[in-house]
């Protein structure tokens, strides 16, 4: 349906639809331990039918205009993705998130893909507030929020239990006027 180039390194942003369940499952199997360090993303996908069900859940969210899932391919191989959660066009708020397998890390893929999502949310859908929530220990995720020019709104202490540990969650955000100003100053040229 679409393939958006994320730069000169062969990275692309594409739809991650239910028909890609086998590819999605293979990707999760390659990176499951790494991906699930701080969140259980994709942990319910243990075979092709359950992987299809995960992807269908996000396809249903897209149809309901409440969220969506977008894969990141590098040299034709799915290595991660970005997503909208809690997408609320009426209140002009949304949450964004990401995941990567180890082969996709350290290349700026999430930052570049997130620029595409946030540009679309702000410019096309009229979203005013874009939120990023990550565990305090997930430094790579927090670094993406920083690179996107987000501000740290606060910390919810020991908010999220995962793998027997209660993690602090950091809430970061960028407002549409801030996003547009940074883009006009060329801050977002790195994609």
Secondary structure, DSSP 8 states (H G I E B T S, - for coil): --EEE-STTSEEEEE--GGGHHHHHHHHHHHHHHHTTTS-TTTT--SHHHHHHHHHHHHHHHHTTS-EEEEEEETTEEEEEEEEEEEETTTTEEEEEEEE-GGGTTSSHHHHHHHHHHHHHHHTT---EEEEEEETT-HHHHHHHHHTT-EEEEEEEEEEEETTEEEEEEEEEEEHHHHHHHHHTTTTTT-
